[in-house]
Amino acid sequence: MAAAIAAIIGGCANEQVTVLHTVGPAPSGTMQARATGALIVYTAVKAPQPIGVSDTLYYPHTSYTLYDANGKFLRGVRNHIGAWDEEPERVSLPPGRYTISAESELQGSVKAPIIIQAGKTTVVNLQRISHHDALAPNGN
């Protein structure tokens, strides 16, 4: 069955996806069971679109997909409010391991395993990532 799934997935896309190292705060000894953590993903931005008669250009972040530790789809994240919003969406999540599938400005489609800890924010920056850059956790 695994071979059939791999054949289906492999046959559906000729696009190469880069899998990144796990991103998240440094592990701590205990986690609060009911508290949540947060995720902010700086994905590639969309080409600017003029808004109305204004000369102001906005660069909204592209959407991404969030999966649980078992690879089960959890939700799509729009990652901006509208065409005029340049801030990525802050997503509250229960502590645990997740994977995101997103667009990087330099590497195209990427998958990044992430860790969410209670009371902390994990920040993933896919805007300036290259093969030699490491994703750093942010323990805010």
Secondary structure, 3 states (H helix, E strand, C coil): CHHHHHHHHHHHCCCCCEECCCECCCCCCCCCCCCCEEEEEECCECCCEECCCCCCEECCECCEEEEECCCCEEEEECCCCCCCCCCCCEEEECCEEEEEEEEECCCEEEEEEEEECCCCEEEEECCCCCCCCCCCCCCC
